[in-house]
């Protein structure tokens, strides 16, 4: 897909990231019921499902004690095993509607193949691929508006970061600015640990098992900028020798030695840049 977005293979193509506002809390019950009925589920089964999602009540804690109860009029309970499945079925309605617009030619496609990818959907993360034309833009806006009216799922206009599944959507090399959320996440993770209560061996194990895997998800898709790599390794060094405050302190062992292999008798800390 990145090949078709590249300027070398044409102009005027866009990947539109759609973020839904409080998705699980705002989806409407009549929309869920209509979707289940349209998919030819058994009427008695639909009644059971609707009874499950419409029967819950909420209470407010005042000074540590529950006070009163009130009912909800929309939304799915997060943590309920059936909620993600019902939400995905609701989003299938949008997926089929988008495919219908694509078939009718109202929304353009990147390619003329019958198997052209128009969108990617992962629960409430939606990524739409479309040419930059007035016709496609108008049809997509109308489709999103109609879907919001029917389902109660509206776009979150306050989100400006272009990310998908926790990673930025970029073409080409990852810049230092886009990598800052990863650096901040690592620092926050370090600061929440009580480093002074850990031995050096414990700190090394945490760094190897948790911190290395934290950046592995990003580095599997991008080459991390050297400046950000140095910033993350600096934070890890400060944690090992100075604790969660990440203040500058005396390093008792050279960083290169700390990262030498365990098979040679050294600590064996994995380097982010390797």
Secondary structure, DSSP 8 states (H G I E B T S, - for coil): -HHHHSGGG-SSEEEEEEEBTTHHHH-BHHHHHHHHHHTT--HHHHHHHHHHHHS-EEEEEETTEEEEEEE-SB---TT-TTHHHHHHHHHHHHHHHHHHHHHTTSS--SSSSTT---EEEETTEEEEEEE--HHHHHHHHHHHHHHHHHH---B-TT----EETTEE--SSS--HHHHHHHHHHHHHHHHTS-GGGS-HHHHHHHIIIIIHHHHHHHHTTS---HHHHHHHHHHHHHHHHH-TT------SS-HHHHTS-GGGTS-----TT-
